Amino acid sequence: MTRVLIVDDQTLVRQGIRSLLELADGIDVVGEAADGVEALERIETLAPDVVLLDLRMPRLDGIGVLEALRTRAHAPPCLILTTFDDDAAVLTGLRAGARGYLLKDVSLDHLTEAIAALAEGRTMITPALTERVMRGLRGLGTDTGGFAEPEALTERETEILRLMAGGYSNKEIANALDVAEGTVKNHVSSVLSKLGVRDRTRAVLKAVDLGLL
């Protein structure tokens, strides 16, 4: 069972997500939190496998939660829950360590897929939504981190990068491309190195910003 904590300041949103997840197999909602301070306390006491995290909350917002979790050795992966007007905050959240994001009107299938991905150490990045986030930030004249032009990716590395953007694990990529999982790991390491990033989430964000996806 994947243990999930729901963090959102809107009671109806929390109840709606809980009701959805109670219909799914293999997921146990172990608790809820109405703000960031409460979230950090619940994470400490409940040890969830995945945290569904709102960004705009009283006392301590989602970014504050992510920044606090970065100092913890065994912090659970966090999935941002966002609305269409949260573009800048979403990108900030991803840079702060979130493993992906979903819109709050997500379907049950997509939500459970995202939870499973994070529980398995993967990310949940939707390229189309990421593109919209990046376009919105450019329109606002917001700095996207000073992304520099990376070393050119090979055709196979670009192919693997696209699969990474889809949230696929190394094993799933290996099966899709009919290669050894170790080969995929080597390619992923090369992609991260060439893009100058430390994880898959930032690799996808940088790739979108540079027009590689």
C-alpha positions in Angstrom: 0.0 0.0 0.0 1.2 3.5 -0.9 0.7 5.9 2.1 -0.5 9.3 1.0 -0.8 12.6 2.8 -3.1 15.3 1.4 -2.1 18.9 2.0 -4.5 21.7 1.0 -6.1 24.6 2.9 -9.5 24.0 1.2 -11.5 21.3 3.1 -13.6 20.5 0.0 -10.5 19.9 -2.1 -9.0 17.6 0.5 -12.3 15.6 0.9 -12.7 15.4 -2.8 -9.2 13.9 -3.3 -9.6 11.6 -0.4 -12.9 10.3 -1.8 -11.3 9.7 -5.2 -8.3 7.8 -3.7 -10.6 5.7 -1.5 -11.9 4.2 -4.8 -8.4 3.2 -5.8 -6.6 -0.1 -5.0 -3.2 0.1 -3.3 -3.5 3.6 -1.8 -4.0 4.4 1.8 -4.7 8.1 2.7 -3.0 8.3 6.1 -3.8 11.9 6.9 -4.6 15.4 5.8 -3.1 18.9 6.6 -4.6 22.3 6.1 -1.4 24.3 6.0 2.4 23.9 5.7 3.1 23.9 9.4 0.6 21.1 9.9 2.0 19.3 6.9 5.5 19.1 8.2 4.2 17.8 11.6 2.1 15.1 9.8 5.0 14.1 7.6 7.2 13.6 10.7 4.6 11.6 12.6 2.9 9.7 9.7 5.8 9.0 7.4 3.8 9.0 4.1 5.2 7.6 0.9 3.9 10.4 -1.2 2.6 14.0 -0.3 0.0 15.7 -2.5 0.9 19.4 -1.9 -1.0 22.6 -2.5 1.1 25.7 -3.0 -1.1 28.5 -1.7 -1.7 28.0 2.0 -1.7 30.1 5.2 1.1 30.1 7.8 3.5 28.2 5.6 2.9 27.7 1.9 3.9 24.7 -0.3 7.2 26.3 -1.3 8.1 26.6 2.4 7.2 22.9 2.9 9.5 21.9 0.0 12.4 24.0 1.2 12.0 22.6 4.8 11.9 19.0 3.4 15.2 19.5 1.5 17.0 19.6 4.9 15.5 16.2 5.9 17.4 13.0 5.1 14.3 10.8 4.3 11.7 13.3 3.0 8.9 11.8 0.9 8.4 12.9 -2.7 5.9 15.7 -3.2 3.5 16.2 -6.0 2.2 19.8 -6.5 -1.6 20.3 -6.9 -2.1 23.4 -8.9 -4.7 25.5 -10.8 -4.3 27.2 -14.1 -3.1 30.5 -12.5 -0.2 29.0 -10.6 2.4 29.0 -13.3 5.2 30.9 -11.6 4.7 29.1 -8.3 4.7 25.7 -10.0 8.1 26.3 -11.5 9.4 27.6 -8.2 8.0 24.5 -6.6 9.8 22.2 -9.0 13.0 24.0 -8.4 12.5 23.6 -4.7 12.3 19.8 -5.0 8.8 18.8 -6.0 8.7 15.7 -8.2 6.0 16.8 -10.5 2.6 18.5 -10.6 -1.1 17.9 -11.5 -4.1 20.1 -12.0 -6.7 19.9 -9.2 -9.3 18.6 -11.5 -7.2 15.6 -12.3 -8.9 12.2 -13.1 -8.6 9.3 -10.7 -6.6 7.3 -13.2 -4.1 10.1 -13.7 -3.8 10.8 -10.0 -3.2 7.2 -9.1 -0.6 7.0 -11.9 1.2 10.0 -10.6 1.2 8.6 -7.0 2.6 5.3 -8.2 5.3 7.1 -10.3 6.5 9.2 -7.3 6.4 6.2 -5.0 8.7 4.3 -7.4 11.1 7.2 -7.5 9.9 8.6 -10.8 8.6 12.1 -11.7 5.2 13.2 -13.1 5.9 16.0 -15.6 3.4 16.6 -18.4 5.3 18.2 -21.3 2.3 20.2 -22.6 1.6 21.8 -19.2 5.3 22.4 -18.6 5.5 24.2 -21.9 2.6 26.4 -20.9 4.3 27.2 -17.6 7.5 28.2 -19.3 5.7 30.3 -21.9 3.8 32.1 -19.1 7.0 32.9 -17.3 8.5 34.3 -20.5 5.4 36.4 -21.0 5.8 37.8 -17.5 9.5 38.5 -18.1 10.4 36.1 -15.3 13.9 34.7 -15.1 13.8 30.9 -15.7 17.1 30.3 -14.2 19.6 31.4 -16.8 19.6 28.1 -18.7 22.7 28.0 -20.9 23.0 26.1 -24.2 24.0 22.5 -23.3 26.3 20.1 -25.0 24.4 18.5 -27.9 22.4 15.4 -27.1 22.6 12.3 -29.4 19.6 11.0 -31.1 19.2 8.2 -28.6 19.7 10.6 -25.6 16.9 12.8 -27.0 14.7 9.8 -27.4 15.3 8.8 -23.8 14.7 12.4 -22.7 11.3 12.4 -24.3 10.5 9.2 -22.4 11.8 10.7 -19.2 9.4 13.6 -19.8 6.6 11.1 -19.9 7.4 9.8 -16.5 8.8 6.5 -17.6 11.2 4.6 -15.3 14.6 3.3 -16.5 13.1 -0.2 -16.7 10.1 0.9 -18.7 12.4 2.9 -21.1 14.6 -0.2 -21.5 11.6 -2.3 -22.4 10.3 0.3 -24.8 13.7 0.6 -26.6 14.6 -3.1 -26.2 17.9 -2.3 -24.5 19.5 -3.2 -21.2 18.4 -1.2 -18.2 22.1 -0.4 -17.4 22.4 1.1 -20.9 19.4 3.4 -20.1 21.0 4.4 -16.8 24.1 5.4 -18.6 22.2 7.5 -21.1 20.2 9.2 -18.4 23.4 10.1 -16.6 24.8 11.5 -19.8 21.6 13.5 -20.4 21.7 15.0 -16.9 25.4 15.8 -17.3 25.0 17.5 -20.7 22.1 19.5 -19.5 23.9 20.5 -16.3 21.2 19.4 -13.9 21.0 17.0 -11.0 17.6 15.3 -11.5 15.0 14.3 -14.1 12.5 17.1 -13.2 15.1 19.8 -13.9 16.2 18.0 -17.1 12.7 18.1 -18.5 12.2 21.8 -17.5 15.5 22.8 -19.1 14.8 20.7 -22.2 11.4 22.5 -22.6 13.0 25.9 -22.1 15.7 25.1 -24.7 13.2 23.8 -27.2 14.5 20.2 -27.1 11.0 18.8 -26.3 
